[in-house]
Every structure is written in structure tokens, then in C-alpha cells.
Amino acid sequence: MAKIDEALEKIAADVCERHGVYIYNTEYKKEGSEYFLRLYIDKDGGVTIEDCENVSREISPLLDDLTFIKEAYIFEVSSPGIDRALTRDWHFEKVMGQEIDIKLFAPIEGKKEISGILTKYQNGEITVSVNDKEITIEKGKAASVRLAFTF
């Protein structure tokens, strides 16, 4: 799957730059019986539906070059959303000082979910402040890490 993600990024890089957006993340995954190839884009101030449509329209015909994808798939371009997943090192750096939600594979201190202020990210370790206590978690022990969104 990494090969597919890398190929999509390579195809999308120039298109995104021309449209004033940047690649936030890529994803190729099976959901139910369908495969999805997703490109998440962003820009300062957030992306619009028109941004997504324009990028999608220009990239779709270029995907025919991805002959190594054997399955039929649905291509989507979207915003990473308010509660965006944090997967890449620069994602963590960009939201330093903000609240994040971490879901763990196995409990730490009896909890499988931790919410706190991101205070440090270094060498694959996430440090959050929870009730004035610092907790450090290896990124590999997290099932998901997302920017917190509260109403």
C-alpha cells in the first residue's frame, strides 16, 4: 500500500501546487467490499468543495498510469477535516499546543483513550499534558491520533 500512496503523492504534487493546496495525506484502503484511494488536501484557511473538485478533475485521468492497482477503486479528494488524523511527523509539529485525542491498542495506566494538550513530539514519541501531568506514548502504540474537536 505504501507504493500506491507514494505514487498518488507523486502524481498529485504538481496539481496541488497549481491549485494552491498541499497534500495532507493519502490513503488506499478497503472498506467493506470497496477499495478507496483518497487524497486529503489542505491550505491555510481550509479547503473548499471547489478546491477538491478542481484537484479531483485534474488528477483522475492521470490515475490511469497506476497500472499496478489491480482492484477497482473509488477515488476521492477531500479535506482532512476538523478532527484530522495525525500520522506524519509534520502533522504533530503543526498542532503543537493543541488538544489531541489518542486511542491506544492496549491500555496505559488503565486507559485506552487519552486526551490532552500536545506538548512535545520527538523520535516517534507523543507527549501530552493531562491535568498537569505529562504522559509520553510511543506513536506505534496508538491505534489513532486525531486533533480534538469539541462542540
C-alpha positions in Angstrom: 0.0 0.0 0.0 2.9 2.4 0.6 3.8 2.1 -3.1 0.3 3.2 -4.0 0.3 6.2 -1.6 3.7 7.3 -2.9 2.6 7.1 -6.5 -0.5 9.1 -5.7 1.6 11.8 -4.0 3.9 12.0 -6.9 1.0 12.4 -9.4 -0.8 14.9 -7.2 2.2 17.1 -6.1 2.2 19.5 -9.2 -1.6 19.5 -9.5 -2.0 20.5 -5.9 0.7 23.2 -6.1 -1.0 24.7 -9.2 -4.3 24.9 -7.2 -2.8 26.5 -4.1 -3.3 23.5 -1.9 -0.9 21.0 -0.3 -1.1 17.2 0.3 -2.1 16.5 3.8 -2.2 12.7 3.5 -3.0 9.8 1.1 -4.8 6.6 1.8 -5.6 3.4 0.0 -7.8 1.0 1.9 -10.6 -1.5 1.6 -13.8 -0.7 3.4 -16.4 -3.5 3.1 -16.2 -4.8 -0.4 -14.9 -1.5 -1.9 -11.4 -0.1 -2.3 -10.8 3.6 -1.8 -7.9 5.8 -3.0 -8.1 9.0 -1.1 -6.2 12.3 -1.3 -6.6 14.6 1.6 -5.7 18.2 0.7 -5.5 21.4 2.8 -4.5 25.1 2.6 -4.3 27.9 5.1 -7.9 28.9 5.9 -9.2 25.4 4.8 -10.1 23.9 1.5 -13.4 24.4 -0.3 -15.5 21.9 -2.2 -14.3 23.7 -5.3 -10.7 23.0 -4.4 -11.5 19.3 -4.0 -13.4 19.2 -7.3 -10.7 21.0 -9.3 -7.9 18.8 -7.9 -10.0 15.6 -8.5 -10.9 16.6 -12.0 -7.3 17.1 -13.0 -5.9 14.1 -11.2 -8.5 11.5 -12.1 -7.2 11.0 -15.7 -3.6 10.7 -14.5 -4.5 7.8 -12.3 -4.7 5.5 -15.3 -0.9 5.4 -15.1 -1.3 3.4 -11.8 -1.4 0.1 -13.6 -0.2 -1.8 -10.5 -3.5 -1.3 -8.7 -5.3 -4.4 -9.7 -8.6 -3.8 -7.9 -11.4 -1.4 -9.0 -11.4 1.6 -6.6 -13.2 4.8 -5.9 -11.0 7.9 -6.0 -11.9 10.7 -3.5 -10.3 14.1 -2.8 -11.3 15.8 0.5 -10.3 17.9 3.4 -8.7 16.1 6.3 -11.5 17.5 8.5 -11.5 19.4 11.8 -10.7 16.2 13.7 -7.9 15.3 11.3 -5.8 12.3 11.8 -2.2 13.0 12.8 0.0 10.5 11.1 3.1 12.3 9.8 5.8 14.0 11.8 4.9 17.4 10.5 1.2 16.9 11.4 2.3 16.9 15.1 4.6 19.9 14.7 1.8 21.9 13.1 -0.7 21.3 16.0 1.8 21.7 18.9 0.0 23.2 21.9 -3.5 22.0 20.8 -5.6 19.3 22.3 -5.4 15.8 20.7 -7.2 12.5 21.2 -5.2 9.3 21.3 -6.8 5.8 21.0 -4.4 3.1 22.2 -4.1 -0.6 21.1 -3.5 -1.5 24.8 -4.3 0.4 28.0 -1.7 2.7 29.6 -2.4 3.5 33.2 -5.7 1.7 32.8 -6.9 3.9 29.9 -7.3 3.1 26.2 -8.2 6.7 25.3 -6.2 9.7 26.3 -7.0 13.4 25.6 -4.5 16.1 26.3 -2.5 19.1 25.1 0.3 18.1 22.7 3.5 19.4 24.4 6.2 17.5 22.5 6.7 15.2 19.6 10.1 13.7 19.1 11.6 10.5 17.8 8.1 8.9 17.4 7.1 9.7 20.9 4.0 11.8 21.7 3.9 13.8 24.9 0.6 15.2 26.1 -0.3 17.2 29.2 -3.3 15.8 31.0 -4.4 17.5 34.2 -0.9 19.0 34.7 0.7 15.5 34.3 2.9 14.7 31.3 2.3 11.4 29.6 4.6 10.1 26.8 3.3 7.5 24.4 5.1 5.7 21.6 3.4 6.5 18.3 3.4 2.8 17.4 1.2 2.1 20.5 -1.5 4.4 19.2 -4.3 3.0 17.1 -5.2 6.6 16.1 -4.2 10.1 16.9 -6.5 12.9 16.0 -6.9 16.6 16.6 -9.5 17.0 19.2 -12.8 18.7 18.3 -15.3 19.7 20.9 -18.6 21.5 20.3 
